[in-house]
Amino acid sequence: MVWELITAILLIAGFYLAFTRFKLFRFGTYVLAGLVLIFLFFKFFVKKYNEYERAIIFRMGKFNRIAGPGWAIVIPFFEKEYAKVDVRTKMIDLYIPVAFTSDDLRLKIDGVVYYKIIDPNKAILKIDNYLNGLTNLLISETRNLISSLTMREMFGNLDKLNDMLADRIRHATLRWGIDIPMVQIRSIMPPEEIALAMQKKEIAAQLLQAQKFKAEARKIAIEALGEAAKKLDDRAIMYLYIKALEDISKGSSTKVVFPAQFMNVMKRGFGLGAGISAAGIDVNQAVEAIKNKIKSS
């Protein structure tokens, strides 16, 4: 204990003598002390925030300012970094398993919502948990919007539905310092029974279109070929009619769309062409006659 005290006294005495006698040592001491002070200043007083970060600074328990991006001075004991906020645009999933339209039809909604904090002060101090609040608001406003529309109105305005929902949500979230740049509804699924009914309606419409197409083809073939057309079955007539339409559409900007039910006819064209020739009808002449009839009608 005695030797340690003696050693400390000698070191202090040596430092004092060197400091008072040698200018270079005194200058080095000042530089070292300055570096230590700078280190302590940056260690305890300076905070660094990235470009996308903002900090809520409290001074003596009250909101004082928003710090960042870059370096900011925060005085210890008097000031405190209460929260740090990411101000980049983020995404939140929107999933509603059950929502009812105004005509009491059940729907399932799936989408994504983009949000951005534009006022960190409000996002932190005006609401306890802005992410939970935003999620609950998205669900309730989406259900409210859907409940104000019939299913026909909703499916007829799918392109506007995203904008309508974003406007309703933005009106409330701006009070929390949050903006909603975009809402994307990815899917709207009706009940299974409604989907089946819609599918049956679509199938019925396709069958009706095919029947009209088939009747038109037979009418044109009979008018173009006369009695010879009666020797042909429906597949052969459809083959000749579609081939005539294809020849007419070549070199034209007009696009001809055939019912899907009859596209397999063209895949089996070789066999049908041979069958038509066996019935005593020249395929090329028959196609030409049907083309002329189509053009004149």
Number of C-alpha atoms within 10 A of each C-alpha: 6 7 8 9 10 11 12 12 12 12 12 12 12 11 15 12 11 14 16 10 11 10 11 11 14 16 12 12 14 12 12 12 12 12 12 11 12 11 12 12 13 13 10 12 14 14 17 15 15 11 12 13 17 21 23 20 21 18 17 11 11 10 15 14 12 18 20 18 15 13 13 15 14 18 14 12 8 10 18 19 16 13 14 17 16 15 17 13 14 12 14 15 13 20 18 17 11 14 20 20 20 15 12 12 15 18 20 15 20 15 16 15 20 16 21 16 23 16 18 22 21 16 21 19 14 13 14 10 11 19 12 11 13 18 15 13 16 24 16 14 16 22 18 17 18 20 19 14 17 16 20 10 13 18 13 11 13 13 12 11 18 17 15 15 22 21 14 17 22 19 12 15 20 16 14 22 21 23 21 22 14 16 22 18 17 12 11 14 14 19 13 11 9 14 12 12 12 13 12 12 12 12 12 12 12 15 14 12 15 17 13 11 17 18 14 13 20 19 13 20 27 15 14 20 17 10 11 14 22 13 12 17 12 13 17 19 26 24 24 27 23 21 19 21 18 15 13 17 13 11 7 9 7 9 9 12 8 14 13 10 11 16 13 11 19 17 11 12 16 10 12 21 17 13 15 21 12 10 12 10 18 14 17 14 11 21 23 18 18 25 23 14 16 18 9 7 6
